[in-house]
């Protein structure tokens, strides 16, 4: 997450395709189950789901770029015979 980006600045232009933003953020939110490293950033962009601005769209795309550039950094969940839950980081 870039610390120089001000997501709460209301002077930016609104993002035109709100449904596209909602779909992207929803898919990224689904990924937080196996990718806890993006949970904070997704939580931030999710706050602007009703009135996203261009900067919010760019931040969501940066998160997507991070995910594409870091394959194998998620959690692997396997089913076993016993009732204990085991997680292994890949």
Secondary structure by P-SEA (a helix, b strand, c coil): cccccccccccccccccaaaaaaaaaaaaaaccccccaaaaaaaaaaacccccaaaaaaaaaaaaaaaaccccbbbbbbccccbbbbbcc
